[in-house]
Amino acid sequence: MTARRPVSIATSLADSIERQVREGAFKTGEKLPSLRELAQRHGYAKNTVVAAFELLVSRGLIEPRRGAGYFVLELPKLRNTDAEEAGSLGRAMDIVWLMREQLKTEPGAIAVGDGFPPVEWLAEARLDKYHHKVVRTGLGALFRYGSRFGYLPLRQHLVRRLADFGIGAEPRQVVLTHGANEAMDIVVRYFVPPGGTVFVDDPGYYPLFGKLKLAGARIIGVPRLPDGPDLQALELLLETHRPRLFFTQSLAHNPTGSDLTAAKAFRILQLAQKYDLMIVEDDPLADFKPTATPRLSTLDQLERTIYIGSFSKSFSAALRVGFIACGADLASDLADLKALIHVSSSEYCERTVDVILSEGHYQRHLNRLGERLAEATRNASRLLDSIGAEIFSRTPQSLYLWAALPGVQNSLEFAQSLLPQKIVLAPGRIFCVDSSPPCRWSRFNVGVVGDPRYAKALRTALRSVMA
């Protein structure tokens, strides 16, 4: 056996730059840093950098231009993009991959299964108007960490907002977070030991499934019906498994768009009392629903409920502001855990949200959002009805519709067939705790379904299925 020769410094540098080029850190036609700059940055001899650039030239990645430096060449097609996308969709329960796909913004693609409202719905909120007002709220504090609980004026604002929902709370019961996803992560870290049993909606929010798997939890799905969780199944599962937590969405459920009825809410809380169950109520679309709509936390007043909210869907996901509302002692513990993990949340973002909430424009923005959502829900339902789709739950306004298309028994395969046309669906199996069986359901974003290009492509694809 002969020992492997060590990779030279020049080769390592060339490999590093090649990765950056292929991953898009350097674009076609862009000039690379100079030989002198790279040598100083990495502490290499100039000859080492020259050798690395010569390797990149030989690989066809860059070209020298006399007197100007080295520039990135257009990369050859290394793969069939459509084929890879189809293959990638087949790995649909790779949750990290799914989250990457959700964050993509491919030009020209119609993301019918998108989780967010259309950008044009949110752009009217005009983030650019608020920076100077945020700075005036306390310039010195913007250069330091904030409170472990989060910016107090925003928490006070949220107390009033919760009161509109009928939830009584004090500022010390509210912990601000980097969006609802960090809120869920903190709750999981606090309550769920490795091997611990947790109930979730099934179908449900797949990033939550990923967090629970990362924590080593045992995930049990509670079947979701058009009016909320299946109570008979829930009680049977509670008797069998005795979990500590049940994560659920009462309103505008993701992915089904369904709402919990008041009668079911009362019964769920009775079961929670009987079986010593804590309920985590995620409410990311609160601003899209009437304030009087039944919520578990309204009926329970944060005794056995933990309420999670966010501004990502109604204002901007880029601000990354969410919150947890719960009992005061638990809130203090969760704030300590948050401080241990992240020190603090972003006070700049929190001040921005507080300024926005303080202005009357925000309420007008929410009113306009509600009008758009109601109209889009009607139009999307009308389209799906016209092609003979089965709609799981009908509500006056919901960002999502959960529907089964006629003749489609495997929505994953159907989604694959539409990828070459740059139409991206959200097949149902990615939202299921057990993703192995074929699923005929898909999640549809009502703000995107109305795109005429999608309606045309959908009808064409269905004709092929039905033929």
N, C-alpha and C positions, 0 to 999 in steps of 0.2 A: 504494500500500500504506500503510495506516495502522498505526502502532505499537500493539502491545497495551498496554492500560492495566495498570499494575502492580496486583497484588492488594493490597488494603488490609490493614493489620495486624489490624483487627477481623475481616476475612474469613478471614485465615490462622488466627487463634485459633479462630474458629467451626469451620473445617474440621478443625482438630486435635482439638477436643473432640468433634465429630461422629464422627470415626474411632474415638476411644476408646469412645464410646457403642456404636457398631455392632460393635466388636470385643469388647465385654463388659467393658471396664475399669470402666465405670459401669453398674450394673444398674438395671432398671426400679424406680422409686420411690426411688432413691438421691438424696441431696442433693448437688448440685455444690459445689465450693469457693466461698466467698463472693467477692463483687466485690473487696473489699479484699485478700483473700488472693491472688487471681489477679494483681491489679495489682502487689502487692509481689513475688510470685514471679517474674514475667516483666519487671518494670520498665516496665509499661505505665501510661498514664494511666487513671484510673478510667472516663472516658468511653469509652475504647477497649473496655474489658471490657463495659461496658453495651451498646455497639453489637454486640459479638459475641454476647451473650446474646439480644439482640433478634432477631438473625439466626436463632439456634437455635430460638427460639420460633416464628418465622415458618415454619421448616422442619418444625414439628410434633414436635421432638425433646425439648423441655423445656417446663415450665410454671412461672410464678411463683406462689408462695403468699405471700399478704400477711403480712409480719412474720416469715417463716420462711426465705425464699430461693428458689432454683430447683431443681426436681426433674425427674428423667428420666422421660419418658413411655414407655409400652409401644410398642415399634416395630411398625409394620405388617409383615405378611408380605411380604418383598420377592421371594421366589422359591419355587418348588416344591422343598422340601428333598429329597424322594425322587428327583426327576428329576435334581437336581444330583449327589446321591451316586452315582446310576447312571452319570452322565456322568463323574464323577471317577474311578470305578473303571476306566473305559475308558482313563484316562491312567496305567495301572498301573505303567509303568516310569519314571514320574517319581519317582525314589527319595526325594527330599525329601518329596513328597506322601505316599508310603507310610509314611515314618517319622512324619509328623504323625498319620496315621491310627492307627498303632500306639500312639501316646501319648494318644489320645482315651479318655475314660471316659464314654461316653454312657449315661445311665440307661436301663435296660431292654433294652439291646442284648445279644445273645448273640454274643460274639466267638469263634466256633468256630475261627478261624484264628489266635488270639492266640499270641504268642511266649512268654508267661510262665505259670507255674503260677497257679492260682486264688488270689486274695488270702487266702481263708480257710485255705489250706494253709500260708501263710507267717505269718499273724497270730499263730499259737501261739508264735512265737519271741520275742514280747514285747519289742520295741525299747525300750519305756518303762522297762524295768528297769535299763538300763545306764548312763544319763547320769551319775549320781552317782559310779559306779565309774570312768568315763572321766576325770572331772575330777580324781579322786584320783590318777590315774596320772602327773600332771605338769601342774599348773595353769599355770605360767609358760610352758611350751612351747606351750600352746594359743593363744597370742597372737602367735606368730611363724611364719615359714615353716619347713617341715620339711627333712629331708635330701633331696638330689636322688634318692637311691635309695628313700626312703620310710622309715617308722618301723621301726627295727631290730628291736624285739621281735616285730613282726608278720612281718617277713622270716624271723626265726629260727623262728617258728611254721610258716611256709610251707615251710621246709626240711624240717621233720618231716612235714608233710603230703605233700610230694612223695616223701619216703622211703617213705611208705605205698603210693604208686603204683609204687615201684621206681625212682624217678628220684633219682640222687645229685646234690646241689647244696650250695653254701655260700651264706650270706647275701649275699656280694658278687656272686652270680650272679642275684639276684632284684631286680627293679625294680618298685616299686608304681606303679600308674596309676589314673586316673579311669575305672575299669571296663575291660572287655575291648575296648571299641570304641576307647578312646584308645590302648590297647596296640597294636592293629592299625594305627592311624593313625601311631604313632611308627615302627613297623617299615616301613611304606610310605614314610614320609618319608626314612628312612635308606637303604633299599635301592633304591628305584624312581626312576630318572630319567625325565623326560618321554620318552615313546615306548618305554620299557622294557617287556619282555614278562613277564607274570605269569600263572601257572596258578592256576585256582580250581576247586573242585568245581562240577559242573553236573548237576543243580540245586544251588544253594548259597545262601550268606548274602547277601541283596541289599544291605544297608548296606555290606558290603565292596566290592561292585561299584561303589557310589557313591564310596567313598574312592579307589578305583583310577582311576575316570574323572576325578575331581577332580585327581589327580596326573598326568593325561595318559598313563596306562599303556595298553598294549595287552593286553586281557584274553582269555585262551584258556581255554575250559571243558574240563575233563576229565570225561567221563561217569561218573556215580556209579551203581554197581550195588548190589544188596542186601548184598554182603559187602565193599564198599569201592570205590575207584576202579577203573575198567576198565584193567587193566595193559597190555593190548595197545595200546589207544588212547594211554595215557600214554607208553609207550616210543616210539611213532611220533611223537607230538607233541614229545617231548624231542629226538629226532633232527632234527626239522624246525626247531624254534623256539629251542632252547637258552635257556630262561628262567633267571633267577637264583632266583626264589622260586616255591613252590607252597603256597598257603593251603588247608588241608584240616581237616576235623573227623573224627577217628577214631571217636569214640563219640557215640551219641545225635545223629547227624548232623541238622543243620537244613537242609532241611525233611524229609528222608526217614525220620528216626528210626533209620537203619541203623547197624550197628557194623562196624568193620574187623576182619577175621580176622587171626590171628597170621601165617599163611602169606603173606597179602598184605602185611602190615607189613614182613616180612623182605625181600620182593622190592622194595617201594618204596624201602627204604633202600639196597639194592644199586644200583638205578637212580640214586638220588641221588648215590651215590659215583661211578658211571660218568660221569654228566653234570654233575658239579659243581653240584648243586642244593641249595639251602637249603629246608627244609620248615618252614612255620609251622603248628604244630598248635594249633588253637583248641579248648579243652575247657570250655565254659561250664557243662556239665551233669555235671561230674565227680562231684559229690556224689550224683547219682542212679544211679550205676553202681557195681558192686563194684570195690574197689581193685585186684583182680588182673586186671581186663579189659585186653586188649592195647592198648598205646599205642605210637606211634612213638617218643616221647621216652624211654620206658622201655628200649626195645631199643637206641636210639642214644646215650643218656646225654648229650644236648645237644651232640653233636659237629656234626651237620648239621641239628639240629632246634632250633626256638625254640618254647617251650611258653607258651601264654597261658591264664590261668585267671581266674575271676571268682566273686563271691558274689551276683550279681544274681538268678540263678534259684533259689538255695537259701536265701537269707536276705532280701535287700532290694536292689532296683535303686536305691532312693533313696540308699543309702550311697555308691554309685559307687566301689567299691574293686575293682580288678583287679590283675593282675601279669604280668610277663614273666619267664621263667626261661630262661637261655641261658648261653653261655660267658662267663667273667669279663671278658675284654677287650671283647667286644661289649656286655655289660651296662653297663660303664662308659661306653661311647660313647652307648648309648641313654639312660642317666641324664643325660648332658650335654645330649642333644637335648631330653629332657623338660624340663630346667631352662630351656633357651632358649625353649621354647614356652610353658610354664606356670609356670616358676619351681619349683614343687613340687606334689605332690598334697596331698590334704587329710589332715593328720595327725590331726585330730579324728576323721574317719571311720575312719582306719586304727587309731587307738587303740580305737575302738568295736569294730571287728571283732576286734582282738586280745583284748579283754576277753571277747567272746562265745566265741571259740575256746578260751579258758582255762577255761570252765565246762563241767561235764558235761551241762548242759541242751542244749547244741548238738548233741551226739552223739545224744541222745534225739530231738531235733527231726529230725535227718537220718534216723534209723531210722523215725520216723513218716512222713516224706516218702516214703521208699522204699516203705513199705507202701501208702500212698495211691496212689502212682504205679503200682505193680504191679496193684492192684485196678482203677484207672481204665483202664489199658492193656487188661486183660482185657475190661472192660465195653465199651470203645470198639470193640475188635476184634469182639466179639460183635454189636454193633449194625451195624457195617459189613458183616459177613458176612451178617447177616439180610436185608439189602437187596440182596445180590449184588454188593457193591463188590469191586474188586481191590485188595488191600493189597500194597504194594511190598515191605515187609520186616517180618518178625514177630520181635520181641524180647520177652523177659519184661516189661521195663519201659522205656518211652520216652515222653517228653513229647509227641512228635509221631508221627503216622501219616501216611504219604503214600499216598493212595488215589485210585482212579479210580471214580467212581460209574457205575452201569449206565445206558446210554443217553446219557451226557453226553460229548460230544466236545469241547466248548469250555467249560472250567470257569469262564472269565471271564464268559461269558453267563449261566451257571447262577448264579454269584454275584450278578450284577446282578438276577436274578429274585427273589432272596431278600431283597434290601435293604429293600423296603417293609415286610417283617415284622421289621425290625431284627435280621436275622441276617447277620453279617459273616463271609464265608469268606475264605480265602487262596488264590486261584486260582494254579495252578502256574506260569503264564508269568512271574509277577513274580520267581520264583526262578531263572529261566533266563537264561543269558548272552545268548542270542538270544531276545528276547521277542516276536518278530513272529509265529511260527506259533502256531495254536491249540494248547492243551494240555489234555488230559483229566484231568490229575492236580490234586489240591489237598492242602494241608497241614491236618491236623486236630489240634487240641489235645485230648488225651485227657481232660483235666480238665474240659473244657467240653462235649464231645460227648455226655456222659451227661445233659445237661439235657433233661427230658421235652418242653419246648417245641420244642427243636431236632429231636428225633426225629419229632415229629408233623409239623412244617413240612417236614422233609426228605422224609418219605414222601409227603406231598401234592404237593410239587414234582416228585418223581420220577414220580408217576403222570401228571402233565401231560406230562413229557418222553417217557414211554413210550407215551402215547396216540397 
